[in-house]
Amino acid sequence: MSAYPGQTRTTLGQLCTALWDSQSRPDVMQPGFEPGTAVTTLALRCSVLDPLINRQVQSSDPTVLQHIAMRLPGQLLEADSKSMRSMSGSRRNSGSSLVSSSSASSNLSHLEEDTWILWGRIVNEWDEWRRKKDKLLKELIRKGIPHHFRAIVWQLLGNATDMPVKNQYSELLKMSSPCEKLIRRDIARTYPEHEFFKGQDSLGQEVLFNVMKAYSLVDREVGYCQGSAFIVGLLLMQMPEEEAFCVFVRLMQEYRLRELFKPTMAELGLCIYQFEYLLQEQLPELNVHFRSQSFHTSMYASSWFLTLFLTFLPMPVATRIFDIFMYEGLEIIFRVGMAILQYNQTDLIQLDMEGMSQHFQKVIPHQFDSCPDKLILRAYQVKYNPKRMKKLEKEYTTIKNKEMEEQIEIKFGIGPSMLSQFIIGPCVVSQYTELFVTGLQTQLEQSRLQEAELLGALKEMQDKVLDIEKRSSSLPDENNVAQLQDELKLVKLRELETLHSFREMQDTVTELNQRWQVHMSKGGGGHWKESPKKNALNELQDKLMGVRLREAQAQAELKEVKLKAIQLESQNQIHSKLIGRHEVESAAMQERLQQLAGQNKGLQAQLTEMKRKQAELDCKSKEEVMAVRLREADSMAAMAELRQKIAELEIQKEEGLIQGQLNHSDSRQYITQLRDQIGELKNEIHYSGLPLYDISNHRTDVPPYPFKTPGLRKRATNACENETTLIPTCLKTHTQT
């Protein structure tokens, strides 16, 4: 689509051609975007931009681009105001409307030219802009990335243009994932109103399934989470599935989304904790009201962080927020959330919990449909301190660690000192215990998540039942309406027949009246000339005519009574059928209620089973921990015995050393005494002037000189013998010791 970093620089004409090709694909079309209009607009833009490439796009002067960027908002407002004036003026004067509309279209065309020139330059010189013009790039992204540049700019912002995982995508699609059933179940609930994802076998659902399946195989720890499908769906609206997969992998790795979607969702708890601090600091009154109504932050803010406002705000507004998220990260989510609460603080304080829930669902999402810039401006007026957020992260980690230690102490009876010994000690059993506890915690978190999903599904089913009941009570049944229309036609036919017969009776009565008048005119003046028999006959004829007349009147009255009876009968039938229809609807609703009650019982049974399994896991964990503790106690006892033996051996060693020292000191003292005696004897010999027999050197050439006394001779001989025999013996004993 455009030049990537490190590649050759492309022109905007090539960029327009690539965009033309991309718009012919149905999988990247936006809602309300017509392909014919897109092609015409692209052709016009390319024809306008090609002559400007050498003049402005290839210009090396950065002030040109900065000037274009600074005048974009003003030109947009000017063009909008002139277009509005042209629309109002067209109703009054056609000539002036043509002039104003042409000027407005001219301004809009210049604005589009400037936008395309600027963003084409940014894409072609992306590395330079990131290094030297980062602030200007940030301002442009906050004002909104043009639709046709979003795909390449998002890839450049996420450094996802050249990733090794892209080559593995086709191989991943051939593999099977354990999350396939979950992905298939949730795909229909991802953008159900969007044309790209509407329909069970639509192209959008298929590529969405491919991307989610591929990522569940790449990152098996995260696997699949429902909120991530909305992010992938937005990416697929802008780019093909391979590029969308690479961008999504980069988002999970570099934008803290992976920690949000882990089974433990520890990062989500941290985000909620930080958001509650911002709410308490900047909107204390609203925070107190939320607490008084038990309206927890997770009830409305969890989806903001998990789906990045894609399920809360309209698509154009959410896409603008996603533009900024690609550059600044989760900070924009905190800012937009606080801006929404500040804007609605007055209304929310006056509502209860149910009213606030309805306000969040129906009112807030449509407040910024026509002016996303207003929401972005308010978001950057929110106070946000990154250093304080880092401190809050450390506080949250400390709190969670303390809670973990308390839970271990409560469940397993292990105090902090013993826990520190387990952590510091080199015992293998302690390492096994730590791994086992970690596994149990993971299983517990998974069971809690499954329980939360079951409760959510139960609540969703209950909401659907209430919604169906409301709609069925307000909307008439189509089959019943058709039956009533047929009955109405039959009643009208009967009424026409009755009116026809009534008109015939009226004609008969009129004819009889005419005949009576004729008869009276003929015979009224000549009765006195007639005979009595003739007069009697005339009287009988008169009476007969009167009787017929009364008979006709009675028949007419009878017809009227029958008509009323038919009308009453038809009304009775209508009312009876209405009653029957209501009875049928009531029976259907009772049956539906029974089905839902059965489903509710099933869900409750599943919930009970999960609780039972959780209790079994807790019991099993306690048993395992007790076994581990017993093994640890045995090992500690063995270690104590070994230490006792070592102490005894050390004591014996010390005793031996002391005994040797004592023996050594005694022998030396005895040798000293012997030497003293020898010295005394030598002195006596010296004083007596006699030669001494050298026994130590075994000299035989000198004859022994007899001592004066036999006792002195015996003492000298014994002393010499003792000196030659006892000294080596003492030295040998000392050496052995």
Secondary structure, DSSP 8 states (H G I E B T S, - for coil): ----TTS----HHHHHHHHHHHHTSGGG--TT--HHHHHHHHHHHHHHHGGGIIIIIT---HHHHHHHHHHHHHHHHHHHHHHHHHHHHHTT-HHHHHHHHHHHHHHHHHHHHHHHHHHHHHHHTHHHHHHH-HHHHHHHHHH---GGGHHHHHHHHTT-SS-GGGGGHHHHHHS--TTHHHHHHHHTTSSTTSTTT-STT-HHHHHHHHHHHHHHHH-TTT---HHHHHHHHHHHHHS-HHHHHHHHHHHHHHSSHHHHSSTT-HHHHHHHHHHHHHHHHH-HHHHHHHHHTT--THHHHHHHHHHTTTTTS-HHHHHHHHHHHHHHTTHHHHHHHHHHHHHTHHHHHTS-HHHHHHIIIIIGGGTTSS-HHHHHHHHTTS---HHHHHHHHHHHHHHHHHHHHHHHHHHH---HHHHHHHHHS--HHHHHHHHHHHHHHHHHHHHHHHHHHHHHHHHHHHHHHHHHHHHHHHS--HHHHHHHHHHHHHHHHHHHHHHHHHHHHHHHHHHHHHHHHHHHHHHSS-TTTS-HHHHHHHHHHHHHHHHHHHHHHHHHHHHHHHHHHHHHHHHHHHHHHHHHHHHHHHHHHHHHHHHHHHHHHHHHHHHHHHHHHHHHHHHHHHHHHHHHHHHHHHHHHHHHHHHHHHHHHHHHHHHHHHHHHHHHHHHHHHHHHHHHHHHHHHHHHHHHT-----TTTT--SS-----SSHHHHHHHHHHHHHHHHHHHHHHHHHHH-
